[in-house]
Structure formats: C-alpha cells, structure tokens
Amino acid sequence: MYTWTLGIQHAFGASTSLTVNYVGTHTSDLSSEINVNQPTPGATGNAALRQREPYNNQFPWFNGIFVYGPAGFSNYNALQASFVLRNFHGLTLNAGYTFSRDLATPKGGNNPYITNSQCVACDYGLRTPTQDLGLTLVYALPGIKAPVQLLQGWQISSTINLQSGEPFSGLDGSDDFAGVGGGRGRFGGANEPWSLYGKGTNFNNIGKLTQVPCFGVADLSNPNPNAFASKFAGACTTVQTGAGNPGDLTFVSNLPAACIAAAQSEPVNAAMNSANPGSSNGLLSLAKFGCSMQGNSVIIPPAQGTFGNMRPGSLVGAPFHEWDLSLSKAWKIHERFGLQATISAFNVLNSFSYAVGNGGPVNSPSRFGISGGQPSDGNPVNGTGGAREVLLGLKMNF
C-alpha cells in the first residue's frame, strides 16, 4: 500500500480551528479468488461448458479450479475537512466533511470473487458512499436568575448526519448470458452484470420503494395477457404487445428507441455466431428479457456469450440523512445534590431512510432497486435510520 497526504490547519483565535487534508492511497496485490478453469464465454449447456474449460483435457474430473491470490487493486482519494469550535460563549461545535472516491476490485472477507476470470479490472468500481457530513453541537444557554431556576441550566445538544447513497450494482444470478456456468456451483460462475448505457444517477428510484420503469415484449401465444417472453412478466410499468413467439425480433421495434440503440451496439460473441449465425445478438436478448429505462439511461441484458458492461457501484441508492436533538434542564438543589431532566428525539423529522440491501436482481423488475429495509435493520441502535423515537429522562446527582 502506498499512502500520500497533504494537510493544512489554521487556528482562528484560541477556540476555533479548521483542518483540511487530502488523503490518497493505492493498494495492489489484494487477495482475489479467480476460477482459472472458467469456460470461455459462449452458449449454455453442460456439454458445451465442459468443452470450453481451459483444463478440461488435462483434468476432466475438475470443474471450477479456484486460485486465491494477489490479483486485486484499489485506489482511494479523499478531501477531508473538519471545523472545531471549543466552548465559545457556551457553544461547542464539531463538523466533519469527507468527499471521497473509493474504487476497488472485490476485497475483504472470504469471497473476493472475480466475475470474469480474464478481466480482473472489469470488477473495479465504486465501493463506498462519496460524501459524508457529520455535525455535533452542544450549547449551554446563558442563564438568568429567576424563580425556581427556570431560566438557568438549559442546554441544547444536536447531531446531524448526511451521507450520499450506497453504491449499487445490477446483477443477474439466474440467467447465464456469459455462458460460464452461472451461480457459484459446479462451474464456479458468479452473478453477472447487465449493461448500462448512460448515467447510473438517472435511475433515481434505486434504493427507494418505487419500481424502476421497465419495458418488455409480450407473448400473445400465452392466454395470460401479462405473460412476457421474459422474466418481466406482469411487473413492467409499460407493456408493449408482440407476437406469439418468445424471442421474436419482429416487435422489438415497439420498445423505447434508447433500448434498441443500446442493444444494437452491444458486443457479440463471434465464435457463437460463426457456429450458429445470430445466436449472439443484443436484440435477441432484448426481445427475451426487456429493459429498464429512466431519463436517458437504459439497462439491458447483454448478448449471449458476453459479459455486461455495468461496473460495481454504477448505480447509487438513496441518500441517508438524520437529525437528532436533545434538550436538558438542570436544577442545583444543594452544593452536592442536583436534578437534570432531558428530552431527546432521534430522527426528529421522522424522515425516511432506506438501505439498498440486495435491492432485488436486475432481471426481476418487481424487486430491482427497491429498498430491502432501513439502515438500522439487524442493528437497532438509536440514530441509525429508524423511525422517530422520543426519550424522557430524569437524573439525580448527589
């Protein structure tokens, strides 16, 4: 790992300081898991897959041959700023802001699996939120002598946390477009990406509760009017009608022009088309599986025998924001005896926060991009995205 930093700090009087740092790191030889016996991309089917395994002739009794070794890499660049105000007329404030880009191949844990064994860099993408702002303050209000100390001993405490959305990727765990085996079972494949054309930020439904708009070609040979030639059955917001032949290209022209243009520009598998003309075709995948579209961006299935182009973190979930507030009042009854009453509200505005979670697979539009819960799910700690909670407390000091 190589690390380089540059920072500047300035004090404004005795109680105030500002610090700004640039932090950069580059790491190489990160542990990665690669299937060196992964079939070359192509058609599906066990017999065809076995024939395309690099070590099939030498070791026909092996399928996946996994090598765990130093192949990954990462880059981190960040602007980190902090502002501190210490007991200035009763006010103490600490604010921190980070703008960062954490880009890496799969890292950490026991499963840093590389999807395409021939392209480690294809799994290089955004791993963490890019912006974070945290602010805490405590303000002891000036006291004025009054009966029963009603205008003395008041204090306000508050925290604010704002964070950009979690990076998210659209993956397909059941349709083996690449033709490398799918899943992590016998042939050692993994969830595969679809292809993204345009900006991932245009998909602003990701990580919330609304389905991402999708389109598909209907299969009129099926008596069910919501039946699709794809797995988009009954879930798409707009249903385009078509002919009674799943995968029929005749009615693809009814889909959005952006989806068609993207499908036409998709790479194809030349070896597949040489053996079986037209078997690797972006339009054919589009006819069978449909597309998602929002703004000027589209997500489409790749042509058979190819990997999709979507990098990790190409999509971003909903941002996180929370405001917690506390008000306390202290009474000094005696030199060694006092009372303090407190009312605290966590998530004062009762704002919604979403955790992307699995988000649903890209080939299941009724679940794709829809939030899997709240940030506090599985770890119910106050101040982590749950509904508003109010806490009343009374403390005696002696």
C-alpha positions, 0 to 999 in steps of 0.5 A: 500500500502506498499512502500520500497526504497533504494537510493544512490547519489554521487556528482562528483565535484560541477556540476555533480551528479548521483542518483540511487534508487530502488523503490518497492511497493505492493498494495492489496485490489484494487477495482475489479468488479467480476460477482459472478453469472458467469456460470461455464465454459462449452458449449454455449447456453442460456439454458445451461448458465442459468443452470450453474449460481451459483444463478440461483435457488435462483434468476432466474430473475438475470443474471450477479450479479456484486460485486465491491470490494477489490479483486485486487493486484499489485506489482511494482519494479523499478531501477531508475537512473538519471545523472545531469550535471549543466552548465559545460563549457556551457553544461547542461545535464539531463538523466533519466533511469527507468527499471521497472516491473509493474504487476497488476490485472485490476485497475483504472477507472470504469471497473476493470473487472475480466475475470474469476470470480474464478481466480482473479490472472489469470488477473495479468500481465504486465501493463506498458512499462519496460524501459524508457530513457529520455535525455535533453541537452542544450549547449551554444557554446563558442563564438568568436568575429567576424563580425556581431556576427556570431560566438557568441550566438549559442546554441544547445538544444536536447531531446531524448526519448526511451521507450520499447513497450506497453504491449499487450494482445490477446483477443477474444470478439466474440467467447465464448470458456469459455462458460460464456456468452461472451461480457459484456451483459446479462451474464456479460462475458468479452473478453477472452484470447487465449493461448500462448505457448512460448515467447510473444517477438517472435511475433515481428510484434505486434504493427507494420503494418505487419500481424502476420503469421497465419495458418488455415484449409480450407473448400473445401465444400465452392466454395470460395477457401479462405473460412476457417472453421474459422474466418481466412478466406482469411487473413492467410499468409499460407493456408493449404487445408482440407476437406469439413467439418468445424471442421474436425480433419482429416487435422489438421495434415497439420498445423505447428507441434508447433500448434498441440503440443500446442493444444494437451496439452491444458486443457479440460473441463471434465464435457463437455466431460463426457456429450458429449465425445470430445466436449472439445478438443484443436484440435477441436478448432484448426481445427475451428479457426487456429493459429498464429505462429512466431519463436517458439511461437504459439497462439491458441484458447483454448478448449471449456469450458476453459479459455486461458492461455495468461496473460495481457501484454504477448505480447509487441508492438513496441518500441517508440523512438524520437529525437528532436533538436533545434538550436538558434542564438542570436544577442545583438543589444543594452544593452536592445534590442536583436534578437534570431532566432531558428530552431527546428525539432521534430522527426528529423529522421522522424522515425516511431512510432506506438501505439498498440491501440486495435491492432485488436482481436486475432481471426481476423488475418487481424487486430491482432497486427497491429498498430491502429495509432501513439502515438500522435493520439487524442493528437497532441502535438509536440514530441509525435510520429508524423511525422517530423515537422520543426519550424522557429522562430524569437524573439525580446527582448527589 
